[in-house]
Amino acid sequence: MGLIIESQFEYLKSRLNIPESRLQQYQNSTVEEILLSEAAQGNLEAIKLAADMFTDPQQLVELFQLADPSNKIIIMNKMDNDALKELISSLETDDLVAGLQFFSQEKLLDLLKDIPMEELVKTVFQMFEKEELINLIPEEDLNKFLTAFDMDKDLVLKELTSIPAMYLQQILESVTGEEQNGTSEELVATIEKLSPQDYKNAIENLHYVQKQELTLAITKSHPDLFEKFEADTYTKIIKNERNKSDLIKSMGVIKPEYLQNMIKELPRDLMTIVISQIDSEKFADILISNHPEILAKFIAG
């Protein structure tokens, strides 16, 4: 408790205007003992401070020198894990993002898999333009996306009409074994009539670059469909294309509640360091409201 006692003593000496003649007798005293002694001797500042100590956050900030994170950590070390984790919700987003530095890139990518796809996609868009992203998605994942059972077939067919006829001829011939001719619109009308399995095979047989163009066209008109890709698809791309610094910077768009859950995954000592960035008055107010017993220990020594 050394740092706290030193800062408290200096603060009390100044705040209470303790005469030099009495300073020496307080060198080994607790805050409570000093206040009681000064109050008994008619020191009005001591009486006021004693009354305010458990009700005024600003008084606690000054008394415990909470602007210094190391003093916050000393107090936090007296809290159990549940009480400590409750403080995380009071951190600013910038502090939460800064705390992500304590994770390895591999762990950060694992954590991204636990958040809603909407949040993951927002993060991905901070690192990649949509066109670049589509070009990095493996063909196998494009196949799954374009032929998923819940994919709107009419939407796919609509965008297929923009594919050059030669590519549509090729995929039709690959499943029918017959020569195909006609405009893109006519060939798409034929594709629409294929059996479900032939339709799936035809789409999968489309040239890779054309699959990319088709996917881009679909997602441009329906950006929410980026959420249909698997989390693993995105985390693998991030791992290969971006470094840890890029990733952390991009994670600032994630809703605070999900960032808070990530910080709770840190070991206690690292989590405490992150939480020590909490606003000093917020911390003091929480101590007054929820943890007066911890304050009492430090006041009494």
N, C-alpha and C positions, 0 to 999 in steps of 0.2 A: 504494500500500500504506500510505499515511499514517495512516489511522484505525487500522489494525491495529497498526502499530508503536507509536503513542502509547499505545494501551490495553495493549499487551504490556509496554511499559516501566514504566507505572504499576503494573501487576500484579506484575512481577518485583521492582520496588523494594520493594513491601510484603511480598510472599511470601518473598523471600530476605533481608529485613532488611539490605539493602546499606548500608554506612556512607556518610554524606554525603561523606566524603573520597574515595570511589571513584565516586560517582555521575557526576561530570563526565566521567570518562574513558569512560563507556559511552554518552554522548549519541548517538553515530553508529554504535553497534554493533548487530549482529543479535542475535536471541535466542540463537542457537547460541554466538556469541562471548561473550555475557554469562555463559551457563551454564558454558561451558568454563573461563572465567577464574575464576568464583566457586568452581567445583568444585576447581580446581587450588589454590585458597587454603584449601581445607578446609571450605567452606560446605556443611554437610550437607543443607540444604534444596535447594541447587542440584543436588546429586547425586541426591536423591530425585526432584525434578521432572524431571530429564533422563531418569530411568528410567521415570517414569510417562507422559511426554508422549505416547507413541504407543500407550499401552495403557489409559489412564484417561480416559473421555469427560468426566467432571466437571472434570478438570484443563484439558482443552482449552476447555471452556465458559468457564472463568475466564480462561485465558491469552488467548483471542481475543475475550473479551467478547461471546460469541455471543447473549446475551440481546438485544443490539442488532441488529435485522434488517439494518441497513446494513453491519455487519461480516460477516454471512453472505453478503450480496450480493457483497462484495469477493472472498470465497473462491470463490463460485459463478462469478464472471466468468472464473475460470481453468479451469473445466470445459468439456468439449466438450458438444455438444447431447444426445448419448445419455446421458452421465453426469448431466446436469442433469435430463433427463426421468425418470430412474430415481428421483429424489428425490420425485417427485409422489405416488408410492404411499405415502409416509410422512406425507402431510398428513391432518389431521382433516377430516371432512365439512364442518364449518362453514367451514374455510379454503378448501376447494374451491368451496363455494357463494359465498363472498365474492369469489372470483376471477372468477366469472361476470360481475361488474359491468363487467369490461373489454371484454365483447362488446356489440355493438349488439343490440337486440331482434330485428332481422331475422336476424342470425347465430345467435342463440340458438334461434330457431324452426327454422332449418336444421339445427342440431345435434340438435334433438329428433327429427328425421326419421331420424337414424342410430342411434337406440337401439331396443331391442326394444319392440314394441307394449305389452307388459305394463308396462314402465317409463313409457312415454308416458301410458298411461291412468291410472296412479297419480298422475302429475303433474297431469293434467287434473282428476282428482277432488279435488285440493287447492284448485282454483279454482272448481269448479262442482258444485252438487248435481245428482244424476242427472236430476231432472225439468227443471231449468233447461237442462241440456246437451241433452236430447232436443229441447227447444223451439227450440234454436239450430241444430240440424242441418238443412241444406237438404233439401227434399223429394226432390231427385234422389238424395241419399245414402241417404235412408230407403228409397227404391225399390230401390237396389242391395243394401242390407242385407237387406230382407225377401224378395227374390227371388233371392238369390245361390244358385248351384248347390249350395253346401255348407251352406246353411241347412236345418235340420231342419223339413221341411214339416209334420210332425205337431205340432211345437211351435207353429208359426204357426196351424194350424187350431184347436188347443186354445184359444189366446188369442183367436181370432176370435169364438168363441162369446159373448164378453163385449161385442162390438160390437152396438149397437142394430140390430134387424132391418132398419130402413129403409135403412141404409147398405149392408148386405149385399145387399138387393134391387137397389139401384142398380148395384152393381158386377157383379152377375150379369146384369142386363138389358143392361149396356153391352157384354157379350161374347156374349150369346146372342140379343139382340134380342127376347126374349120376356118377358112380364110374369111376375114371380116373387112368390110368397107363402109364408108359413110362419114358424115361429119362427127365432130365430138358429141354434139347433142344427140345424134342418132345412135351412136355407139353407147352412150350413157343410158339411153332408153333400153338398149339390149342388156346392158349390165344389170339394170334394175330388175329384169325378169329372171335372172339366174337363180338357181336354188341357193339356199343359205350357205351351203358348203362351197359351191362354185364361186359365189360372190366373195366369200372370205378369201379363197385361194387367189382369185383374180386381183383383189386389192393387195394381197401380200406379194404378188408377182410384179407389181408396178415397180418401175425403175426407182432406185433409192432416192435420187435427186428429185424425182417427181413426187415421191412420198413426202419429202421435206416440203416441197412447194404446196402440196395439198394440205398438209398439217398446218403450215403457216397461214394459208388462206382461211382455214376453219377457225383457228385460234384468234385470228385478227378480228373476225366478226363475233367471236364468243371467247373472250380472254379467260373466263372462268373455267374453260375446259383444260387449261394448263394444270388444274388440280386433279385431272384424271390420271396423270402419270404417277408412278410409284415414287415414294420418298427416296428409295434407293437409287433411282435414276438420277435424281438431282444431286444427292450427296456424292455419288461417284464422279459426276461432272465437276462439282466444286473441288473435290479432292485432287483431281487431275489438272484443273485449270486455274485455281486461285490459291493464294497462301493464307495462313492463319490471320494475318492482319487484315486482309481484304474481307475475310469472312466475318470477323468480329465487327468491323465497321458497318457491314451490311445488316447485321443482326439488330441494329438500333431501331429498325422499323417493327420489330416484334412487339406485340402487346406486353405491357409491364408484368402482368400476372404470369406469363410464361417465362419471362426472364427471371422473375423471382423464384420460380420453381427450379430453374437451372442453378441459381446461386445456392440453393439449399442442398445441392449435390456435392458441394465443396466440403473438404475436411473442416472440422470446427475451427482450427487455427486460421486457415485461409478465409473462411466465411466471416470470422470476426474482423479480420483486416478490412474486408469489403464493407461490412456494416459500420465500421468506425467512420465512414464518410457520411453518415447520417447527419442531417441538420442538427446543430447543437440544441436549439430550443425544442425541436421535436423530440429529441432524445430525453431532454430534461422533463418535458411534459409527460412522456410515457412513464418515466421513472416515478414521477409524482402520482400519476393516476393508477398505474398497474403494479409498481414494485416499491412501495414505501419501505418494505422490510429490508430491501437491499440498501436503500439510502440510510436507513437507521444504523446498519452495520458500519457504514463509513463515517457517519456522524459521531457514533459512539466510540469508534476506534476499534 
